[in-house]
Amino acid sequence: MDVPKLLAIDHVRLTAPAVLKDAVCEFYVEVLGFEREHPREDGPTLSLRGFPRSGPRLLIDLMGGETAAPAPAMRRRAVIQVASLRQCADVFAERRLVFEWSRGWFFFDRRLSVLDPAGNWIELAASHPL
């Protein structure tokens, strides 16, 4: 799978319980293809990069507490551009992750939605050269 691209003009911040650090890191690195940056010194935050390397980072703030299930108000949403939705769907199915297909107004506007291990809503959009 090609390196994903965050569709954002600034860094994207998500939250996750600290007890899910390994599962969240595995999801974004091994499943979606982000690269993990060296640990930051400004607190318990995972810093991940997609493409381009100079683009926005995906920052995941790890919060204390023993609960692994986030409150609905804590859930965030991010849109990530990938080369192939079908390839992502195959990886999700292989890993038994629940995902959902959706369509927009145009025939090429398809998205794939999935919850990360922390309950953040992730939408994947395919890149289409026009």
C-alpha positions in Angstrom: 0.0 0.0 0.0 1.3 3.5 -0.8 2.0 6.0 1.9 -1.3 7.7 2.9 -1.8 11.5 2.7 -3.7 13.5 5.4 -6.3 15.8 3.8 -5.7 18.8 6.1 -4.1 22.2 6.1 -2.6 21.7 9.6 -1.6 18.9 11.9 -4.4 16.5 12.8 -4.9 15.7 16.4 -6.7 12.6 17.7 -6.9 11.2 21.2 -6.5 7.7 22.6 -6.3 6.1 26.0 -2.7 5.4 26.9 -3.5 1.7 27.5 -4.2 1.4 23.7 -0.9 2.9 22.6 0.4 -0.3 21.0 -2.9 -1.1 19.2 -3.3 2.5 17.9 0.4 2.6 16.7 -0.1 -0.8 14.9 -3.3 0.4 13.3 -1.7 3.6 11.8 1.7 2.1 10.9 1.0 -1.4 9.9 -2.6 -1.1 8.6 -2.7 2.4 7.1 1.0 2.8 6.2 2.0 5.9 8.2 5.6 6.3 9.4 6.2 6.8 13.1 8.4 9.7 14.1 10.8 9.6 17.0 9.0 10.1 20.4 8.3 13.8 21.1 9.4 15.5 24.3 6.3 17.6 24.8 4.3 14.8 26.4 2.7 11.4 25.6 2.0 11.9 22.0 2.4 9.6 19.0 3.7 11.5 16.0 3.0 9.9 12.6 3.8 11.1 9.0 2.2 10.3 5.7 3.0 11.8 2.3 4.4 14.3 1.7 7.0 14.3 4.6 6.6 18.1 4.8 2.8 17.8 5.1 0.7 17.7 8.2 1.4 15.2 10.9 -1.1 12.9 12.5 -0.7 13.5 16.3 -2.3 11.1 18.7 -2.5 12.4 22.3 -2.4 9.5 24.8 -4.5 10.2 27.8 -4.3 8.6 31.2 -6.9 6.4 32.7 -7.7 2.7 32.6 -10.7 2.8 30.4 -10.1 1.5 26.9 -13.5 2.6 25.5 -13.7 6.3 24.6 -16.7 8.4 25.4 -18.7 9.4 22.2 -17.8 13.0 22.8 -14.1 12.1 22.7 -14.2 10.5 19.3 -12.7 12.5 16.5 -12.8 12.3 12.7 -10.0 12.4 10.2 -9.9 12.0 6.4 -6.9 10.2 4.9 -6.3 9.9 1.1 -5.0 6.5 0.0 -4.1 5.0 -3.4 -6.5 2.2 -3.3 -9.7 1.8 -1.3 -10.0 -1.8 -2.4 -6.6 -2.7 -1.0 -7.5 -1.0 2.3 -10.8 -2.9 2.4 -8.9 -6.2 1.8 -6.5 -5.4 4.7 -9.4 -4.5 7.0 -11.2 -7.7 6.1 -8.0 -9.7 6.7 -7.6 -8.2 10.1 -11.3 -8.5 10.9 -11.9 -4.8 11.3 -15.4 -3.5 10.8 -15.6 -1.0 8.0 -18.3 0.7 5.9 -18.4 1.8 2.2 -20.1 5.1 1.3 -20.7 7.0 -2.0 -20.8 10.7 -2.7 -22.4 12.6 -5.5 -20.1 11.5 -8.2 -19.2 8.0 -9.4 -15.6 8.3 -8.4 -16.5 9.7 -4.9 -16.3 6.6 -2.8 -15.1 6.4 0.8 -14.3 3.7 3.3 -14.9 4.4 7.0 -13.4 2.6 9.9 -13.0 3.1 13.7 -9.4 3.0 14.9 -8.7 1.0 18.2 -9.5 4.2 20.2 -12.8 4.8 18.6 -11.8 7.7 16.3 -13.8 7.7 13.0 -11.4 7.5 10.1 -12.6 8.1 6.5 -10.4 6.9 3.7 -10.7 8.6 0.3 -9.1 7.4 -2.9 -6.8 9.7 -4.9 -8.0 10.3 -8.4 -5.8 12.1 -10.9 -8.0 14.2 -13.1 
